[in-house]
Amino acid sequence: MNHWHTEYRAEYHRRDLIEEMEQIQLEALALQGRPYRPGRFQRMMQGLGAWLVAIGEDLLCRYQAPTADCTQPSQRSYAS
């Protein structure tokens, strides 16, 4: 039996895997240098979260916690 064909196929397969791993590492390295740009949904959710936190802090100062730092009253509208 000729085993050289099997050995060559295994060697070619190993080279292909090494090239693919190198390509993946290069892509990961390139992504590290790219600035983070959130998508539209992420920006909307961040805005909603910031708004909810701001409203919650205002309501906390207004109704529940007299020990909270409420020295700066909010000029924001709850509808905006």
C-alpha positions as CSV (number, residue, x, y, z in Angstrom):
1,M,0.0,0.0,0.0
2,N,1.1,3.5,-0.7
3,H,0.9,5.6,2.5
4,W,2.6,8.6,0.9
5,H,-0.7,9.9,-0.5
6,T,-2.4,9.9,2.9
7,E,0.6,11.6,4.4
8,Y,0.6,14.3,1.8
9,R,-3.1,14.9,2.2
10,A,-2.6,15.2,6.0
11,E,0.3,17.6,5.4
12,Y,-1.8,19.8,3.1
13,H,-4.7,19.8,5.5
14,R,-2.4,20.8,8.3
15,R,-1.0,23.7,6.2
16,D,-4.5,24.8,5.4
17,L,-5.5,24.8,9.0
18,I,-2.3,26.8,10.0
19,E,-3.1,29.4,7.3
20,E,-6.7,29.7,8.5
21,M,-5.6,30.1,12.1
22,E,-3.1,32.9,11.0
23,Q,-5.9,34.6,9.0
24,I,-8.2,34.5,12.1
25,Q,-5.4,35.9,14.3
26,L,-4.9,38.7,11.7
27,E,-8.6,39.5,11.7
28,A,-8.7,39.6,15.5
29,L,-5.7,41.9,15.5
30,A,-7.3,44.2,12.9
31,L,-10.5,44.4,15.0
32,Q,-8.6,45.5,18.0
33,G,-7.5,48.7,16.2
34,R,-11.0,49.6,15.0
35,P,-12.9,52.1,17.2
36,Y,-16.1,51.0,18.8
37,R,-19.2,52.2,17.0
38,P,-22.5,51.1,18.5
39,G,-25.3,50.4,16.2
40,R,-28.6,52.2,16.1
41,F,-30.3,49.8,18.5
42,Q,-27.4,50.0,21.0
43,R,-27.5,53.8,20.9
44,M,-31.2,53.8,21.5
45,M,-30.9,51.4,24.4
46,Q,-28.1,53.4,26.0
47,G,-30.1,56.6,25.7
48,L,-33.1,54.9,27.2
49,G,-31.0,53.6,30.1
50,A,-29.5,57.0,30.7
51,W,-32.9,58.6,30.7
52,L,-34.3,56.0,33.1
53,V,-31.4,56.5,35.5
54,A,-31.8,60.3,35.4
55,I,-35.6,60.1,36.0
56,G,-35.0,57.6,38.8
57,E,-32.5,59.8,40.5
58,D,-34.9,62.8,40.3
59,L,-37.7,60.7,41.7
60,L,-35.5,59.4,44.5
61,C,-34.5,62.9,45.5
62,R,-38.1,64.1,45.3
63,Y,-39.9,61.3,47.2
64,Q,-37.8,58.9,49.2
65,A,-34.4,59.7,50.3
66,P,-33.8,62.8,52.3
67,T,-30.1,61.8,52.7
68,A,-29.5,61.8,48.9
69,D,-27.6,64.8,47.4
70,C,-30.4,66.8,45.9
71,T,-28.7,70.2,46.0
72,Q,-29.0,70.6,42.2
73,P,-32.6,70.5,41.1
74,S,-33.2,69.0,37.7
75,Q,-34.3,71.4,35.0
76,R,-35.2,68.4,32.7
77,S,-38.7,67.6,31.6
78,Y,-39.9,64.1,32.3
79,A,-41.4,63.9,28.7
80,S,-38.1,64.6,26.9
